[in-house]
Amino acid sequence: MATYHSHHAAVPAAQAHAYRQGLHDQVIGLVMFAASAALWIYPMATHGGAKDAQVNEAVIGAALMFVVGLRMYRGSTWRSDVVIGLAGLWMIASPFVLGLQDAAVDNGSRVLDIAVGSVLATASLISLLILRADRHAADAQHTL
């Protein structure tokens, strides 16, 4: 039987859970909140770009700020991560979908939407993976 030797002490399960929970709720939540705020505030502050894109950004940004704010305040579940991830995917697709409907979408809005959507979708995926790792660690702890 092979033994594993490490120069680092094992991290207690409760401490590892607290770390994953803080990373999930606070750090990832802060990234999501900043992306949502950029999506909501930037078009209003600059008044640049097409109105169709600005309305889309304002509505999605405001809804996301609410969801992310609740997520940071109360902690989150996989449901909030899925909602945020779907909104991120919509923001990636929206310039192209709105463009197909003959709605005006300028390049600045397109770049903002795709960048923010990518950040939101990626942060959501990372958040879901952290939840999964935490659940697996809890299951492993209970089987010991």
C-alpha positions as CSV (number, residue, x, y, z in Angstrom):
1,M,0.0,0.0,0.0
2,A,1.5,3.3,-1.1
3,T,1.4,6.2,1.4
4,Y,1.2,9.8,0.5
5,H,3.7,12.1,2.2
6,S,3.2,15.8,2.2
7,H,5.1,18.7,3.8
8,H,1.8,20.4,4.4
9,A,-0.6,19.6,7.2
10,A,-4.1,18.5,6.2
11,V,-6.7,21.2,6.2
12,P,-9.6,20.4,8.5
13,A,-12.8,19.6,6.7
14,A,-14.7,22.5,8.4
15,Q,-12.0,25.0,7.4
16,A,-12.0,23.7,3.8
17,H,-15.7,24.0,3.6
18,A,-15.6,27.6,5.0
19,Y,-12.9,28.4,2.4
20,R,-15.0,27.0,-0.5
21,Q,-18.1,28.7,0.8
22,G,-16.4,32.1,1.1
23,L,-14.8,31.7,-2.4
24,H,-18.2,30.7,-3.8
25,D,-20.4,33.3,-2.1
26,Q,-18.1,36.3,-1.8
27,V,-15.3,36.2,-4.3
28,I,-17.2,34.8,-7.2
29,G,-20.2,36.9,-6.1
30,L,-18.1,40.1,-6.2
31,V,-17.0,39.3,-9.8
32,M,-20.6,38.6,-10.8
33,F,-21.7,41.9,-9.2
34,A,-19.0,43.9,-10.9
35,A,-19.9,42.5,-14.3
36,S,-23.6,43.1,-13.7
37,A,-22.9,46.7,-12.6
38,A,-20.8,47.3,-15.7
39,L,-23.6,46.0,-17.8
40,W,-26.2,48.2,-16.1
41,I,-24.2,51.4,-15.5
42,Y,-21.8,51.7,-18.5
43,P,-24.5,52.3,-21.2
44,M,-26.4,54.8,-19.0
45,A,-23.2,56.7,-18.2
46,T,-22.0,56.9,-21.8
47,H,-25.4,57.2,-23.6
48,G,-23.5,55.6,-26.5
49,G,-24.7,52.8,-28.7
50,A,-28.0,51.7,-30.0
51,K,-31.1,52.1,-27.9
52,D,-32.2,48.5,-28.4
53,A,-28.9,47.2,-27.0
54,Q,-29.0,49.8,-24.1
55,V,-32.5,48.6,-23.1
56,N,-31.4,44.9,-23.2
57,E,-28.3,45.8,-21.2
58,A,-30.2,47.8,-18.6
59,V,-32.9,45.2,-18.1
60,I,-30.5,42.3,-17.9
61,G,-28.0,44.3,-15.8
62,A,-30.7,45.4,-13.3
63,A,-32.1,41.8,-13.0
64,L,-28.6,40.4,-12.5
65,M,-27.7,43.0,-9.9
66,F,-30.8,41.9,-7.9
67,V,-30.0,38.2,-8.3
68,V,-26.3,38.6,-7.5
69,G,-27.1,41.0,-4.6
70,L,-29.4,38.3,-3.0
71,R,-26.8,35.7,-3.8
72,M,-24.1,37.7,-1.9
73,Y,-26.5,38.6,1.0
74,R,-28.1,35.2,1.6
75,G,-25.6,32.8,0.0
76,S,-26.5,31.0,-3.1
77,T,-27.6,27.8,-4.5
78,W,-27.1,26.2,-7.8
79,R,-30.3,27.9,-9.0
80,S,-28.9,31.4,-8.8
81,D,-25.7,30.3,-10.6
82,V,-27.8,28.8,-13.4
83,V,-29.8,32.0,-13.7
84,I,-26.6,34.1,-13.9
85,G,-25.0,31.6,-16.3
86,L,-28.1,31.7,-18.6
87,A,-28.1,35.5,-18.5
88,G,-24.4,35.5,-19.4
89,L,-25.1,33.2,-22.4
90,W,-27.9,35.5,-23.4
91,M,-25.5,38.5,-23.3
92,I,-23.1,36.7,-25.5
93,A,-25.8,35.8,-28.0
94,S,-27.9,39.0,-27.7
95,P,-25.9,41.3,-30.1
96,F,-26.3,38.7,-32.8
97,V,-30.0,37.9,-32.0
98,L,-30.9,41.6,-31.9
99,G,-28.9,42.2,-35.1
100,L,-30.9,39.5,-36.9
101,Q,-34.1,41.4,-35.9
102,D,-32.8,44.5,-37.6
103,A,-32.3,46.1,-34.2
104,A,-29.3,48.5,-34.1
105,V,-26.3,47.1,-32.2
106,D,-23.1,49.0,-32.5
107,N,-19.6,47.6,-32.0
108,G,-19.1,49.1,-28.5
109,S,-22.3,47.4,-27.2
110,R,-21.3,44.1,-28.9
111,V,-17.9,44.1,-27.2
112,L,-19.4,45.0,-23.8
113,D,-22.2,42.4,-24.1
114,I,-19.8,39.6,-25.1
115,A,-17.2,40.5,-22.6
116,V,-19.6,40.7,-19.7
117,G,-21.5,37.7,-20.8
118,S,-18.3,35.7,-21.0
119,V,-17.4,36.8,-17.4
120,L,-20.8,35.9,-16.1
121,A,-21.0,32.5,-17.8
122,T,-17.4,31.6,-16.7
123,A,-18.0,32.8,-13.1
124,S,-21.2,30.8,-13.0
125,L,-19.5,27.7,-14.2
126,I,-16.7,28.1,-11.7
127,S,-19.3,28.7,-9.0
128,L,-21.2,25.5,-9.9
129,L,-17.9,23.5,-9.9
130,I,-17.1,24.9,-6.4
131,L,-20.5,23.8,-5.2
132,R,-20.0,20.4,-6.7
133,A,-16.5,20.0,-5.0
134,D,-18.0,21.1,-1.7
135,R,-20.8,18.6,-2.0
136,H,-18.3,15.8,-2.9
137,A,-16.1,16.7,0.0
138,A,-19.1,16.7,2.4
139,D,-20.2,13.3,1.0
140,A,-16.7,11.9,1.5
141,Q,-16.6,13.2,5.0
142,H,-19.9,11.5,5.9
143,T,-18.7,8.2,4.5
144,L,-15.6,8.1,6.7
